Amino acid sequence: MDIVQSVALAGGLAWASGIRLYAVLFTAGMLGRFGYLQLPASLQVLENPLVLGVAGVMLTIEFLADKIPAVDSFWDGIQTFIRIPAGALLAALALGDHDPALMIAAGLLGGTLTAGTHAAKAAGRALINTSPEPFSNITASLGEDAMVATGLFAAFNYPVLFLVLLGIFIVLLIWLLPKVFRGLRLVFDRL
């Protein structure tokens, strides 16, 4: 795997892990297992049936939990302590075939990217969860599912395009996060 593909893989895994960690693990593992994706040696453990089984069960739980407003916020709270280190680890391992310094840098940047993505997702969903009707939550959840699938597809098949889109996403994230946190503060002040 060349460096651009490896960086796109690292960025894609880290970015998507902030939204749907178990979908990332299951998708990458299944695609690798069936030969649709050549994972670096350091990530081939994702193809292991035990890892796929656990990721599949957790994916199912997350898919269902993410559609119920109160459960979704609770789930995101717990996942804060799981998604961020997992995203950092996946980003680092995606560059495991390259220079160890690059691998460490990828882990640090990947963890930061995962944290930002997770913060935007969790805060945005907390705002959506204040709505009394369940349809906005379900729509947002299905939109996140589609966004992760599309993003991973781009990262795996069109690495340069994905990296450009990731750069745009990061700029939007830097602009959006303060606004989302202000909105959350207003909601909590009203409570």
C-alpha positions in Angstrom: 0.0 0.0 0.0 1.5 3.4 -1.0 1.7 6.3 1.4 -1.4 8.1 0.1 -3.6 5.0 0.4 -2.2 4.4 3.9 -2.9 8.0 5.0 -6.4 7.9 3.5 -7.0 4.5 5.2 -5.8 6.0 8.5 -7.9 9.1 8.1 -11.0 7.2 7.1 -10.8 4.7 9.9 -10.2 7.5 12.5 -12.9 9.8 11.1 -15.5 7.1 10.8 -14.7 5.6 14.2 -15.9 8.9 15.8 -19.3 8.2 14.4 -19.7 4.4 14.1 -16.7 2.5 15.5 -18.2 -1.0 15.3 -19.3 -0.4 11.7 -15.8 0.6 10.8 -14.3 -2.5 12.5 -16.9 -4.9 10.9 -16.7 -3.3 7.4 -12.9 -3.2 7.2 -12.7 -6.7 8.6 -15.3 -8.2 6.2 -13.9 -6.4 3.2 -10.4 -7.6 4.1 -11.6 -11.2 4.8 -13.3 -11.5 1.4 -10.4 -9.9 -0.5 -12.1 -6.6 -1.4 -9.7 -4.6 0.6 -6.0 -5.2 1.2 -5.4 -4.3 4.8 -1.9 -3.7 6.0 -0.5 -6.6 8.0 -1.0 -4.6 11.3 -4.7 -4.4 10.6 -5.3 -8.0 9.3 -6.4 -9.0 12.8 -9.7 -7.3 11.9 -10.4 -10.2 9.6 -10.3 -12.7 12.5 -13.7 -14.4 13.0 -13.7 -13.6 16.7 -13.1 -9.9 16.0 -15.7 -9.9 13.3 -18.2 -11.6 15.6 -17.7 -9.2 18.5 -17.8 -6.2 16.1 -21.0 -7.5 14.4 -22.8 -7.9 17.8 -21.7 -4.5 18.9 -22.6 -3.0 15.5 -26.1 -4.4 15.9 -26.4 -3.0 19.5 -25.1 0.4 18.3 -27.4 0.5 15.3 -30.5 -0.1 17.6 -29.3 2.1 20.5 -28.6 5.0 18.1 -32.2 5.2 17.1 -33.6 5.9 20.6 -33.0 9.4 21.8 -32.2 8.9 25.5 -30.4 5.7 24.9 -28.4 7.3 22.1 -27.0 10.0 24.4 -26.2 7.5 27.1 -24.5 5.3 24.4 -22.4 8.2 23.1 -21.3 9.1 26.6 -20.0 5.6 27.2 -18.5 5.5 23.7 -16.4 8.6 24.4 -14.0 6.4 26.3 -13.9 3.7 23.6 -14.1 5.4 20.2 -11.3 7.9 20.7 -8.6 5.5 21.7 -9.8 2.9 19.1 -9.7 5.6 16.4 -6.2 6.5 17.4 -5.1 2.9 17.4 -6.7 2.2 14.0 -5.0 5.2 12.5 -1.6 4.2 13.8 -2.0 0.6 12.7 -3.1 1.7 9.2 0.5 3.1 8.8 2.1 0.1 10.5 3.9 -0.8 7.3 5.7 2.5 7.2 8.1 4.5 9.4 7.3 4.1 13.1 7.5 7.9 13.6 4.8 8.2 10.9 2.8 5.5 12.7 2.9 7.4 16.0 2.0 10.7 14.3 -0.9 9.0 12.6 -2.1 7.7 16.0 -1.9 11.2 17.6 -3.7 12.9 14.6 -6.1 10.0 14.3 -7.1 10.2 17.9 -7.6 14.0 17.6 -9.7 13.5 14.4 -11.8 10.8 16.1 -12.3 13.0 19.2 -13.5 15.9 17.0 -15.8 13.8 14.9 -17.2 12.1 18.0 -17.7 15.5 19.8 -19.6 16.9 16.8 -21.7 13.7 16.5 -22.5 13.4 20.2 -23.2 17.1 20.7 -25.3 17.4 17.6 -27.3 14.3 18.6 -27.8 15.7 22.1 -29.3 18.8 20.5 -31.5 16.7 18.2 -32.5 14.5 21.2 -34.2 17.5 22.8 -36.9 17.4 20.1 -40.0 15.6 21.4 -40.5 13.6 18.2 -38.4 10.6 17.4 -38.2 11.0 13.6 -35.4 13.6 13.6 -33.2 11.2 15.7 -33.9 8.3 13.4 -33.2 10.4 10.3 -29.9 11.7 11.8 -28.9 8.2 12.7 -29.5 6.8 9.2 -27.8 9.8 7.7 -24.7 9.1 9.9 -24.8 5.4 8.8 -24.9 6.5 5.1 -22.1 9.1 5.7 -19.8 6.5 7.3 -20.5 4.0 4.5 -19.8 6.6 1.8 -16.7 8.0 3.5 -15.2 4.5 4.0 -16.0 3.7 0.3 -14.1 6.8 -0.7 -11.2 6.2 1.6 -10.8 2.7 0.3 -11.3 3.3 -3.4 -10.5 7.0 -4.0 -7.9 8.0 -1.4 -7.0 11.4 -2.9 -10.7 12.5 -3.2 -11.3 11.3 0.4 -8.3 13.3 1.7 -9.6 16.4 0.0 -13.1 15.9 1.5 -11.5 15.1 4.9 -9.7 18.4 4.8 -13.0 20.2 4.0 -14.6 18.3 6.8 -11.9 19.3 9.3 -12.3 23.0 8.4 -16.1 22.7 8.8 -15.6 20.9 12.1 -13.4 23.7 13.5 -16.1 26.2 12.4 -19.1 24.1 13.6 -18.0 22.7 17.0 -18.1 26.0 18.9 -21.6 26.7 17.6 -22.9 23.3 18.6 -21.4 23.6 22.1 -23.0 27.1 22.4 -26.3 25.5 21.5 -25.8 22.8 24.1 -25.0 25.3 26.7 -28.3 27.2 25.9 -30.3 24.0 26.2 -28.7 23.1 29.5 -29.2 26.7 30.8 -32.9 26.4 30.0 -33.1 23.2 31.9 
